[in-house]
Amino acid sequence: MESIERNGNILIDLSSDEALVLLDWLYRFNEREHPSLFQDQAEQRVLWDLECVLEKLSVEIFKPDYEGLVAKAREKVRDKE
């Protein structure tokens, strides 16, 4: 994962595995209500928008072996012990 700042925008470069792990977590997180975690609705909006951006780019979510793909992506992203 890398990031750069350009013209007032922050660009985050994720591997496909990082994006899949993040998308899966955002989906599970955004399914539930977490009112005590947010100081302002804008924080929640950013998470919803990030989930939408990742969903548009993901082909894995439509594959029958989605859970297996997420498990493999987690293995690749996880810290090595």
C-alpha positions as CSV (number, residue, x, y, z in Angstrom):
1,M,0.0,0.0,0.0
2,E,1.3,3.4,-0.9
3,S,-0.1,6.9,-1.0
4,I,0.7,10.3,-2.6
5,E,-0.7,13.8,-2.4
6,R,-1.5,15.4,-5.7
7,N,-3.4,18.7,-6.2
8,G,-5.0,18.6,-2.8
9,N,-6.1,15.0,-3.1
10,I,-4.7,12.0,-1.4
11,L,-4.4,8.9,-3.6
12,I,-4.1,5.5,-2.0
13,D,-2.7,2.7,-4.0
14,L,-4.0,-0.7,-2.8
15,S,-3.1,-4.2,-4.1
16,S,-6.1,-6.2,-5.2
17,D,-5.7,-8.3,-2.1
18,E,-5.7,-5.3,0.2
19,A,-8.7,-3.9,-1.6
20,L,-10.7,-7.1,-1.2
21,V,-9.9,-7.4,2.5
22,L,-10.9,-3.8,3.0
23,L,-14.1,-4.1,1.0
24,D,-15.1,-7.2,2.9
25,W,-14.5,-5.5,6.2
26,L,-16.3,-2.3,5.1
27,Y,-19.3,-4.4,4.0
28,R,-19.6,-6.1,7.3
29,F,-19.0,-2.9,9.3
30,N,-21.5,-0.8,7.3
31,E,-24.2,-3.5,7.7
32,R,-24.6,-2.7,11.4
33,E,-25.4,0.5,13.3
34,H,-22.4,2.0,15.1
35,P,-23.8,5.4,16.4
36,S,-21.4,5.6,19.3
37,L,-18.3,5.3,17.0
38,F,-19.0,8.4,14.9
39,Q,-18.6,12.0,16.1
40,D,-20.2,13.2,12.9
41,Q,-22.2,11.7,10.1
42,A,-19.5,12.7,7.6
43,E,-17.3,10.0,9.0
44,Q,-19.9,7.4,8.2
45,R,-20.5,8.9,4.8
46,V,-16.8,8.5,3.9
47,L,-16.9,4.8,4.8
48,W,-20.0,4.3,2.7
49,D,-18.4,6.1,-0.2
50,L,-15.2,4.1,0.1
51,E,-17.2,0.8,0.1
52,C,-19.0,2.0,-3.1
53,V,-15.8,2.8,-4.8
54,L,-14.3,-0.6,-4.0
55,E,-17.5,-2.4,-5.0
56,K,-17.4,-0.8,-8.4
57,L,-13.9,-2.2,-9.0
58,S,-14.4,-5.6,-7.6
59,V,-15.2,-8.6,-9.7
60,E,-14.6,-11.0,-6.8
61,I,-17.9,-10.2,-5.1
62,F,-19.8,-11.9,-7.9
63,K,-17.7,-15.1,-7.9
64,P,-19.1,-18.3,-6.3
65,D,-15.9,-18.8,-4.3
66,Y,-15.9,-15.3,-2.9
67,E,-15.3,-16.4,0.7
68,G,-12.3,-18.5,-0.4
69,L,-10.9,-15.5,-2.3
70,V,-11.2,-13.3,0.8
71,A,-9.5,-15.9,2.9
72,K,-6.6,-16.1,0.4
73,A,-6.3,-12.3,0.3
74,R,-6.2,-12.1,4.1
75,E,-3.4,-14.6,4.1
76,K,-1.4,-12.5,1.7
77,V,-2.0,-9.3,3.5
78,R,-1.6,-10.5,7.1
79,D,1.6,-9.9,9.0
80,K,4.1,-12.7,8.7
81,E,4.8,-14.3,12.1
